[in-house]
Amino acid sequence: MSAIVARSAFNRRLANTFARHSLRPASQQVLARWVSSESGYVPGGPIYKGTVNDPTTFPPPSRTHGSHHWAFERLLSAGLVPLTAAAFVTSGTNYPVLDGILGISLVMHSHIGFDAMLVDYVHARKFPILGPLCTWTLRATTVAVLVGVYQFNTNDVGLTEFIAKVWTA
């Protein structure tokens, strides 16, 4: 019982001490000293808003980033298995829709993989010139490969026939 009374008395003394002394966060103390010094303040200089204890603002959720983007990547990766199997099942026949879907899916799967590699290892913060250059090179290459796949599907044998020929070669 005496421990509880002693603890509450200590808590009251501590609360009174904090109430008497105006304790400010360290960042406000440093800012107050900086502003109050005559040589440190420059009119029109930096304006600090808030303290170090303010919560961080987060960007609004977007369907192209985060979990939606991750779910699309997994769906695309899982969808390549039945698409490739369908290409083997329909070998010897001409299915232009299957050729188109398979071609676009393979190119998009590769684009997402290379883009993830660039984001992880050649990001613009560390490589301000090379990062964006690699990103735009990847985008241009993806467009060129999509045009090549379209030309291959419309003017040549198509992807399903090509896969069948490669498999039996």
C-alpha positions in Angstrom: 0.0 0.0 0.0 2.8 2.4 0.8 4.4 1.7 -2.5 1.3 2.9 -4.3 1.1 6.1 -2.2 4.8 6.7 -2.8 4.4 6.1 -6.6 1.4 8.5 -6.8 3.3 11.2 -4.8 6.3 10.8 -7.2 3.9 11.1 -10.2 2.4 14.3 -8.8 5.8 15.8 -8.2 6.9 14.9 -11.7 3.7 16.4 -13.2 4.2 19.6 -11.3 7.8 19.8 -12.5 6.7 19.4 -16.1 3.9 22.0 -15.6 6.3 24.6 -14.2 9.0 24.2 -16.8 8.0 24.7 -20.4 9.7 21.7 -22.1 9.8 21.9 -25.8 11.0 19.3 -28.3 14.7 19.6 -29.2 13.9 20.8 -32.7 11.9 23.7 -31.4 14.6 24.7 -28.9 17.2 24.7 -31.7 14.9 26.7 -34.0 14.2 29.2 -31.2 17.9 29.7 -30.6 18.5 30.1 -34.3 15.7 32.6 -34.8 16.7 34.6 -31.7 20.3 35.0 -32.6 21.0 38.1 -34.5 23.4 36.8 -37.0 21.6 33.5 -37.8 18.3 34.8 -39.1 18.0 35.8 -42.7 14.8 37.5 -43.9 13.1 35.3 -46.4 15.1 32.3 -45.2 13.8 28.8 -44.6 10.5 28.4 -42.9 10.1 25.2 -40.9 6.5 24.0 -40.3 5.7 21.5 -37.7 8.0 19.5 -35.4 9.9 16.2 -35.6 6.9 14.6 -33.8 4.4 15.4 -36.6 3.1 12.4 -38.5 4.5 11.7 -41.9 2.2 12.4 -44.8 1.7 9.5 -47.2 0.7 9.8 -50.9 -2.8 8.9 -51.8 -3.4 5.2 -52.8 -3.1 4.5 -56.5 -4.3 1.5 -58.5 -1.0 1.4 -60.5 1.2 1.0 -57.4 1.4 -1.2 -54.4 -0.9 -4.2 -53.9 -2.8 -3.7 -57.1 0.4 -3.6 -59.1 1.7 -6.6 -57.3 -1.6 -8.5 -57.9 -1.4 -7.7 -61.6 2.2 -9.0 -61.8 1.2 -12.3 -60.1 -1.9 -12.7 -62.3 0.1 -12.1 -65.4 2.9 -14.6 -64.3 0.3 -17.3 -63.4 -1.6 -16.7 -66.6 1.5 -17.5 -68.7 1.4 -21.1 -67.7 -2.0 -22.0 -69.2 -1.3 -19.7 -72.2 1.9 -21.6 -73.0 0.2 -24.9 -72.5 -2.6 -23.8 -74.8 0.1 -23.0 -77.4 1.3 -26.6 -77.3 -2.1 -28.1 -77.3 -3.1 -26.1 -80.4 0.1 -26.8 -82.3 -0.3 -27.1 -86.0 -3.4 -25.0 -86.1 -3.8 -21.2 -86.6 -5.1 -19.2 -83.6 -4.3 -15.6 -84.1 -6.0 -14.5 -80.9 -3.9 -16.9 -78.8 -0.8 -15.7 -80.6 -1.7 -12.1 -79.8 -2.5 -12.7 -76.2 0.6 -14.8 -75.7 2.9 -12.3 -77.4 1.6 -9.3 -75.4 1.7 -11.3 -72.1 5.3 -12.4 -72.7 6.5 -8.9 -73.5 4.6 -7.3 -70.6 6.0 -10.0 -68.2 9.5 -9.2 -69.4 9.0 -5.5 -69.2 7.7 -5.7 -65.6 10.7 -7.8 -64.6 13.3 -5.5 -66.2 11.5 -2.5 -64.8 11.7 -3.9 -61.3 15.4 -4.5 -61.8 15.9 -0.9 -62.9 13.9 0.5 -60.0 16.0 -1.6 -57.5 19.5 -1.1 -58.9 19.6 1.8 -61.3 17.2 4.3 -59.6 17.2 8.0 -60.5 18.3 9.1 -57.0 21.6 7.4 -57.3 22.1 7.6 -61.0 20.4 10.9 -62.1 21.4 10.5 -65.8 21.7 6.7 -66.3 18.5 5.8 -64.4 16.1 7.7 -66.6 18.1 6.8 -69.7 17.8 3.1 -68.9 14.1 3.5 -68.1 13.3 5.2 -71.4 15.5 2.7 -73.2 13.5 -0.1 -71.7 10.2 1.6 -72.7 11.4 2.1 -76.3 12.7 -1.5 -76.5 9.3 -2.8 -75.2 7.5 -0.9 -77.9 9.9 -2.2 -80.6 9.4 -5.8 -79.4 5.6 -5.4 -79.4 5.8 -4.1 -83.0 8.1 -7.1 -83.9 5.7 -9.6 -82.2 2.8 -8.0 -84.1 4.7 -8.3 -87.4 5.7 -11.9 -86.6 2.1 -12.9 -85.8 0.6 -11.2 -88.9 3.3 -11.8 -91.6 4.9 -15.0 -90.4 3.8 -18.3 -88.9 2.8 -16.9 -85.5 4.0 -17.7 -81.9 2.1 -20.9 -81.4 3.4 -22.4 -84.7 6.9 -21.1 -83.9 6.8 -22.7 -80.4 5.7 -26.0 -81.9 8.5 -26.0 -84.5 11.1 -25.1 -81.9 9.8 -27.8 -79.6 10.0 -30.6 -82.2 13.3 -29.4 -83.8 
